[in-house]
């Protein structure tokens, strides 16, 4: 039982940290989003030019994607003690992850087509 609580706590901690990172990037808290865009997402990746995440809209989609991942972990951790709340968080996280994944893929394809033409 003690080992299981440790795993649940670890999952909750991961969920909190990843969700917090998503929120910090989404609202650009302390200029964190601008910093990441300037030093990471706007840089070429080898021979590939910067992609969708180099735009403000694309960066927000990816920040929401990170938040969705965090909510999935939070949902899994919370479900150990509060099943309904955990399932709700898990559903929101998975739904958000699905929608933002589609938006990110679509944005990356449009961005890549723009670089070719």
PAZAPA-4460 file (N, C-alpha, C; in steps of 0.05 Angstrom, whole numbers, plus 32768, in hexadecimal, padded with zeros to 4 digits):
% residues 117
    n_x    n_y    n_z   ca_x   ca_y   ca_z    c_x    c_y    c_z   seq   type   mol
   8010   7FE8   8000   8000   8000   8000   8011   8019   8000     1      X     A
   8027   8019   800F   8038   8031   8011   8045   8036   7FF6     2      X     A
   804E   8021   7FE8   805A   8024   7FCE   8046   8030   7FBA     3      X     A
   802D   8027   7FBC   8018   8032   7FAA   8014   804F   7FAF     4      X     A
   8014   8058   7FC8   8010   8074   7FCE   8028   8084   7FC2     5      X     A
   8040   8079   7FC3   8056   8087   7FB7   8053   808B   7F9A     6      X     A
   8049   8077   7F8C   8045   8079   7F6F   802F   808D   7F69     7      X     A
   8019   808C   7F78   8004   80A0   7F74   800E   80BC   7F79     8      X     A
   801D   80C0   7F8E   8028   80DA   7F94   803B   80E4   7F7D     9      X     A
   804A   80D1   7F72   805C   80D8   7F5C   804C   80E1   7F44    10      X     A
   8037   80D2   7F3E   8026   80D9   7F27   8018   80F4   7F2C    11      X     A
   800F   80F9   7F44   8003   8113   7F4A   8018   8129   7F47    12      X     A
   8030   8125   7F51   8045   8139   7F4F   804C   813F   7F31    13      X     A
   804E   812A   7F21   8053   812E   7F05   803C   813E   7EF8    14      X     A
   8023   8137   7EFF   800C   8145   7EF5   800C   8163   7EFC    15      X     A
   8013   8168   7F15   8014   8184   7F1E   8029   8193   7F10    16      X     A
   8041   8188   7F0E   8058   8196   7F01   8053   819A   7EE3    17      X     A
   8049   8186   7ED5   8045   8189   7EB9   802E   819C   7EB3    18      X     A
   8018   819A   7EC3   8002   81AD   7EC0   800B   81CA   7EC6    19      X     A
   801B   81CD   7EDB   8025   81E8   7EE2   8036   81F3   7ECB    20      X     A
   8047   81E2   7EBF   8058   81EB   7EA9   8046   81F3   7E92    21      X     A
   8031   81E4   7E8C   801F   81EC   7E76   8012   8207   7E7B    22      X     A
   8008   820B   7E94   7FFB   8224   7E9A   800F   823C   7E99    23      X     A
   8027   8238   7EA4   803C   824D   7EA4   8042   8255   7E87    24      X     A
   8045   8241   7E75   804B   8247   7E59   8033   8254   7E4B    25      X     A
   801B   824A   7E52   8003   8254   7E45   7FFE   8272   7E4B    26      X     A
   8001   8279   7E64   7FFC   8295   7E6C   8015   82A6   7E6C    27      X     A
   802B   829A   7E63   8045   82A8   7E61   804D   82B5   7E7B    28      X     A
   804A   82A6   7E90   8051   82AF   7EAB   806E   82B6   7EAD    29      X     A
   8074   82CE   7EB5   8090   82D7   7EB8   809F   82D7   7E9D    30      X     A
   8091   82D7   7E87   809E   82D7   7E6D   80A9   82BB   7E66    31      X     A
   80A0   82A6   7E74   80AA   828B   7E6F   80A4   8282   7E53    32      X     A
   808C   8287   7E49   8084   827F   7E2E   8095   828D   7E19    33      X     A
   8099   82A7   7E1D   80A9   82B6   7E0A   80C6   82AB   7E0A    34      X     A
   80D0   82A5   7E22   80EC   829B   7E24   80EE   8280   7E15    35      X     A
   80DB   826E   7E19   80DC   8254   7E0C   80DA   8258   7DED    36      X     A
   80C8   8269   7DE5   80C5   826E   7DC8   80DF   827A   7DBC    37      X     A
   80EB   828C   7DCA   8103   829A   7DC0   811B   8287   7DC0    38      X     A
   811E   8276   7DD4   8136   8265   7DD7   8132   8248   7DCE    39      X     A
   811A   823F   7DC8   8116   8223   7DC2   8105   821F   7DA9    40      X     A
   80EC   8228   7DA9   80DA   8221   7D93   80DF   8231   7D7A    41      X     A
   80EC   8248   7D7C   80F1   8258   7D63   810C   8251   7D56    42      X     A
   811A   823E   7D61   8134   8236   7D56   8130   821F   7D43    43      X     A
   8141   821E   7D2E   8140   8207   7D1C   8148   81ED   7D2B    44      X     A
   813C   81D7   7D22   8142   81BD   7D2E   8152   81AE   7D18    45      X     A
   816C   81B0   7D1A   817D   81A4   7D05   8178   81B3   7CEB    46      X     A
   816F   81A4   7CD7   8169   81B0   7CBC   814C   81B9   7CBA    47      X     A
   813C   81B3   7CCE   8120   81BB   7CCE   811D   81D8   7CD8    48      X     A
   810D   81E8   7CCA   8108   8203   7CD3   80F5   8202   7CEB    49      X     A
   80F4   8219   7CFA   80E1   8219   7D11   80C5   8212   7D07    50      X     A
   80B6   8205   7D18   809B   81FC   7D11   8085   820D   7D1D    51      X     A
   806E   8200   7D20   8056   820C   7D29   8059   8218   7D45    52      X     A
   806A   820B   7D56   806E   8215   7D72   807D   822F   7D73    53      X     A
   8088   8238   7D5C   8096   8252   7D5C   8083   8269   7D59    54      X     A
   806A   8263   7D53   8055   8279   7D52   8047   827A   7D6D    55      X     A
   803C   8291   7D72   802D   8295   7D8C   8016   8281   7D8E    56      X     A
   8006   827E   7D78   7FF0   826C   7D79   7FF9   824F   7D7C    57      X     A
   800E   8248   7D6E   8019   822C   7D70   8024   8227   7D8C    58      X     A
   8031   823B   7D97   803C   8237   7DB2   8026   8233   7DC7    59      X     A
   8010   8241   7DC4   7FF9   823E   7DD6   7FEC   8222   7DD3    60      X     A
   7FEB   8218   7DBB   7FE1   81FD   7DB6   7FF2   81E9   7DC5    61      X     A
   800C   81EC   7DC2   801F   81D9   7DCF   801E   81DC   7DEE    62      X     A
   801A   81F4   7DF8   8017   81F8   7E15   7FFE   81EA   7E1F    63      X     A
   7FE9   81EC   7E10   7FD0   81DD   7E17   7FD4   81BF   7E16    64      X     A
   7FE4   81B6   7E03   7FEA   819A   7E01   7FF9   8190   7E1A    65      X     A
   800C   81A0   7E23   801B   819A   7E3C   8007   8199   7E53    66      X     A
   7FF6   81AD   7E55   7FE2   81AE   7E6A   7FD0   8195   7E69    67      X     A
   7FC8   818C   7E51   7FB8   8174   7E4F   7FC6   815B   7E59    68      X     A
   7FE0   8159   7E53   7FF0   8143   7E5E   7FF1   8144   7E7C    69      X     A
   7FF5   815B   7E87   7FF5   815E   7EA4   7FDA   8156   7EB1    70      X     A
   7FC4   815E   7EA4   7FAA   8156   7EAE   7FA5   8138   7EAD    71      X     A
   7FB1   812B   7E9A   7FAF   810D   7E98   7FBC   8101   7EB1    72      X     A
   7FD4   810A   7EB7   7FE3   8100   7ECF   7FD4   8107   7EE8    73      X     A
   7FCA   8120   7EEA   7FBA   8128   7F02   7FA1   8116   7F05    74      X     A
   7F93   8111   7EEF   7F7C   8100   7EEF   7F82   80E4   7EF9    75      X     A
   7F98   80D9   7EEF   7FA0   80BE   7EF8   7FA6   80BE   7F16    76      X     A
   7FB4   80D2   7F20   7FBB   80D4   7F3C   7FA3   80D8   7F4E    77      X     A
   7F91   80EA   7F46   7F7A   80F1   7F55   7F66   80D9   7F56    78      X     A
   7F65   80CA   7F40   7F52   80B3   7F3F   7F58   809E   7F54    79      X     A
   7F70   809D   7F5F   7F76   808A   7F73   7F66   808F   7F8D    80      X     A
   7F5E   80A8   7F92   7F4F   80AE   7FAA   7F33   80B9   7FA5    81      X     A
   7F30   80C7   7F8E   7F16   80D3   7F87   7F11   80CB   7F6A    82      X     A
   7F04   80B5   7F66   7F00   80A9   7F4B   7EF3   80BD   7F38    83      X     A
   7EDD   80C8   7F3F   7ECE   80D9   7F2D   7EDE   80F2   7F25    84      X     A
   7EEA   80FF   7F38   7EFA   8117   7F32   7F12   810F   7F20    85      X     A
   7F1E   80F8   7F26   7F35   80EE   7F16   7F2D   80E8   7EF9    86      X     A
   7F15   80DC   7EF6   7F0C   80D6   7EDB   7F06   80EF   7ECB    87      X     A
   7EFA   8103   7ED9   7EF4   811D   7ECC   7F0E   812A   7EC3    88      X     A
   7F22   812B   7ED4   7F3C   8137   7ECD   7F49   8127   7EB6    89      X     A
   7F48   810D   7EB8   7F53   80FC   7EA3   7F45   8101   7E88    90      X     A
   7F2B   8103   7E89   7F1B   8108   7E70   7F22   8123   7E64    91      X     A
   7F24   8138   7E75   7F2B   8153   7E6C   7F47   8153   7E60    92      X     A
   7F59   8145   7E6E   7F75   8144   7E64   7F77   8135   7E4A    93      X     A
   7F6A   811E   7E48   7F6B   810F   7E2F   7F5D   811D   7E18    94      X     A
   7F46   812A   7E1E   7F38   8139   7E09   7F49   8151   7E00    95      X     A
   7F55   815F   7E13   7F66   8176   7E0C   7F7E   816D   7DFC    96      X     A
   7F8A   8156   7E04   7FA1   814C   7DF6   7F9A   8144   7DDA    97      X     A
   7F83   8138   7DD6   7F7A   8130   7DBB   7F76   8148   7DA9    98      X     A
   7F67   815C   7DB3   7F61   8173   7DA3   7F7A   8183   7D9D    99      X     A
   7F8B   8188   7DB1   7FA3   8197   7DAC   7FB7   8188   7D9A   100      X     A
   7FB7   816E   7D9C   7FC9   815E   7D8A   7FC1   8162   7D6D   101      X     A
   7FA7   8161   7D68   7F9D   8166   7D4C   7FA4   8182   7D43   102      X     A
   7FA0   8196   7D55   7FA6   81B2   7D4D   7FC4   81B5   7D48   103      X     A
   7FD5   81A8   7D59   7FF2   81AA   7D55   7FFB   819D   7D3B   104      X     A
   7FF0   8186   7D35   7FF7   8178   7D1C   7FEF   8189   7D04   105      X     A
   7FD7   8193   7D05   7FCD   81A4   7CEF   7FDE   81BD   7CEC   106      X     A
   7FE5   81C9   7D03   7FF6   81E1   7D01   8012   81DB   7CF7   107      X     A
   801D   81C4   7CFF   8038   81BD   7CF5   8037   81B8   7CD7   108      X     A
   8022   81AA   7CCD   8020   81A5   7CB1   801D   81BF   7CA1   109      X     A
   800D   81D1   7CAA   800A   81EB   7C9D   8024   81FB   7C9D   110      X     A
   8032   81FA   7CB3   804B   8208   7CB6   8060   81FC   7CA3   111      X     A
   8061   81E2   7CA2   8074   81D4   7C90   806E   81DB   7C72   112      X     A
   8055   81DB   7C6B   804D   81E2   7C50   8055   81FF   7C49   113      X     A
   8053   8210   7C5D   805A   822C   7C59   8078   8230   7C54   114      X     A
   8088   821F   7C61   80A5   8221   7C5D   80AE   8216   7C42   115      X     A
   809E   8205   7C36   80A6   81F9   7C1C   80A0   820B   7C05   116      X     A
   808B   821B   7C08   8082   822B   7BF2   808B   8246   7BF3   117      X     A
***
